[in-house]
Amino acid sequence: MRNATITRKTAETEITVEINLDGTGAYDNETGVGFFDHMLDQLARHSLIDMKVRCKGDLHIDDHHTVEDVGIALGQALTQALGNKTGIRRYGSCLLPMDDALVRAALDLSGRPFLIWNMELPTPKIGTFDTELVREFFQALATHGGITLHVDALHGFNSHHMAEAGFKSVARALREAVETDPRKSDAVPSTKGAL
């Protein structure tokens, strides 16, 4: 079974993340940050990774620790669920349109974390949510998931549409990358023999 449960507790957040890579995209996410929950729901639904997230964070300060720490825990869960990565496709990409927004995501489950982020959201907030936290989430996810991740906004003027297209495009790329390759399900996808 390619699933994982991660529990993370600090002075700033208390988090439990459960994922199943071979799910149907079922989700049950409660972080106390409404827009972020909506984005996590999109991530689960479009990656077909079942996801349950519970987070109690220091929201009286702001949303930063909650968003970043969920990214850390989710990245750790992906690493655990992937194991030695035998049989996965490894790479994934998606060009995703959402109204005015067009976002491209490409990723490699290489074990070498790196984030290239070319998405300037035009407003500082989406409702009460700080738009700079979108990048913070993906930085934490890439770092702790061992993901080389490139995200580029090619078009867009609505921050909500652009952010949502970003989450959906990463989700679709992740779906492709974690899937089992039927032509090589018994091998790690690397000439080195390990990732």
Stockholm file with secondary structure:
# STOCKHOLM 1.0

chainA/1-195         MRNATITRKTAETEITVEINLDGTGAYDNETGVGFFDHMLDQLARHSLIDMKVRCKGDLHIDDHHTVEDVGIALGQALTQALGNKTGIRRYGSCLLPMDDALVRAALDLSGRPFLIWNMELPTPKIGTFDTELVREFFQALATHGGITLHVDALHGFNSHHMAEAGFKSVARALREAVETDPRKSDAVPSTKGAL
#=GR chainA/1-195 SS CCEEEEEEECSSEEEEEEEETTSCCCEEEECSCHHHHHHHHHHHHHHTCEEEEEEEECTTTCSHHHHHHHHHHHHHHHHHHHTTCTTBCCEEEEEEEETTEEEEEEEECCSCCEEEEECCCSSSEETTEETHHHHHHHHHHHHHHTCEEEEEEEECSCHHHHHHHHHHHHHHHHHHHHSBCTTSTTSCSSTTSCC
#=GC SS_cons         CCEEEEEEECSSEEEEEEEETTSCCCEEEECSCHHHHHHHHHHHHHHTCEEEEEEEECTTTCSHHHHHHHHHHHHHHHHHHHTTCTTBCCEEEEEEEETTEEEEEEEECCSCCEEEEECCCSSSEETTEETHHHHHHHHHHHHHHTCEEEEEEEECSCHHHHHHHHHHHHHHHHHHHHSBCTTSTTSCSSTTSCC
//
